[in-house]
Amino acid sequence: MKSAFILCALIAVTPAAAAPPSTCGSPDDYGRALCAYQRRNFADAEAGFRGIVDRNQHDSLTIRAVYFLARTQMKRGRFEEASALLIRIYSLDKAFYDAWSCDFLLGECRKATGKE
C-alpha cells in the first residue's frame, strides 16, 4: 500500500511532456533552424542553416549556422560534408573553432570515414 502511494505521488509530480526548446518560437531564420535541430528535424534544420550560410555574411550568426550545419550533417551521417564545414570554420574564425571544440568534431568525422 505504501509503495502504491509513493508511485502515485511520483506520477502526479512528473510532467506529462517535455517543454519545447527555448529557441522554438523565435521569429528569425536561425532560431527556426535551431529549433528544428533540437527537435531532431534535420531536413528542416539543414535547409534553414544552409540558407543562412549561403547568404555569406561575415558575422557571428553565420559562423554559428556553419557550425550547426556541420552538426546536422554529422547527425545525417554525412561526415565528409561536415568535415569540409568544420575546416571552413577554422579558416573563418580560429577562436570560434577552438572555443566550440570543432577539432574534436573533425576528429569524430575522420573516425567515421576511416581516416583516423
C-alpha positions in Angstrom: 0.0 0.0 0.0 2.8 2.4 0.9 4.6 1.7 -2.3 1.4 2.3 -4.3 1.0 5.7 -2.6 4.6 6.7 -3.4 4.2 5.6 -7.0 1.0 7.7 -7.4 2.8 10.7 -5.8 5.7 10.4 -8.3 3.3 10.1 -11.2 1.4 13.2 -10.1 4.6 15.4 -9.9 6.1 14.1 -13.2 5.4 16.4 -16.1 3.5 14.8 -19.0 5.7 16.0 -21.8 9.0 18.0 -22.0 8.7 21.6 -22.7 9.8 22.7 -26.2 13.3 24.1 -26.5 13.6 27.7 -25.6 14.6 28.7 -29.1 11.4 27.4 -30.6 9.0 30.3 -31.4 11.9 32.6 -32.4 10.9 34.6 -35.4 14.3 34.6 -37.1 15.7 32.1 -39.5 18.5 31.0 -37.2 16.0 30.4 -34.3 13.7 28.3 -36.5 16.6 26.3 -37.8 18.0 25.7 -34.3 14.5 24.7 -33.1 14.3 22.2 -36.0 17.7 20.8 -35.0 16.7 20.5 -31.3 13.6 18.7 -32.3 15.7 16.3 -34.5 14.0 17.5 -37.7 17.3 17.5 -39.5 16.0 18.1 -43.0 14.4 21.5 -42.0 17.4 22.3 -39.8 19.8 21.7 -42.8 17.6 23.9 -45.1 17.5 26.7 -42.5 21.2 26.7 -41.7 22.2 26.4 -45.3 20.0 29.4 -46.2 21.9 31.5 -43.6 25.3 30.1 -44.7 24.6 30.8 -48.4 24.0 34.5 -47.7 27.8 34.5 -47.0 27.6 37.4 -44.5 30.6 37.8 -42.2 29.0 37.8 -38.8 28.7 35.7 -35.7 25.3 34.3 -36.8 26.7 32.9 -40.0 29.6 31.2 -38.2 27.1 29.6 -35.8 25.0 28.5 -38.7 28.0 26.9 -40.3 28.7 25.1 -37.0 25.2 23.7 -36.7 25.0 22.8 -40.4 28.1 20.7 -39.7 26.5 19.1 -36.7 23.4 18.5 -38.8 25.4 16.8 -41.5 27.0 14.6 -38.8 23.6 13.6 -37.5 22.6 12.6 -41.0 25.8 10.6 -41.5 27.3 13.0 -44.0 30.7 13.1 -42.4 32.7 14.3 -45.5 30.4 17.4 -45.8 30.6 18.0 -42.1 34.4 17.8 -42.3 34.5 20.5 -45.0 32.3 22.8 -43.0 34.4 22.4 -39.8 37.6 23.2 -41.9 35.7 26.2 -43.2 35.1 27.4 -39.6 38.8 27.1 -38.9 39.6 29.3 -41.9 36.9 31.8 -41.0 37.4 32.1 -37.2 40.0 30.0 -35.4 38.9 31.3 -32.0 35.4 30.1 -32.6 36.8 26.8 -33.9 38.8 26.3 -30.7 36.1 27.5 -28.3 33.3 25.3 -29.8 35.6 22.2 -29.9 35.4 21.9 -33.7 38.7 19.9 -33.6 37.1 17.2 -31.6 34.1 17.1 -34.1 36.5 17.0 -37.0 38.2 14.0 -35.4 34.9 12.3 -35.0 34.2 12.8 -38.7 37.6 11.4 -39.6 36.9 8.3 -37.4 33.5 7.8 -39.0 35.1 7.9 -42.5 38.0 5.7 -41.6 40.6 8.4 -42.0 41.9 8.2 -38.5 
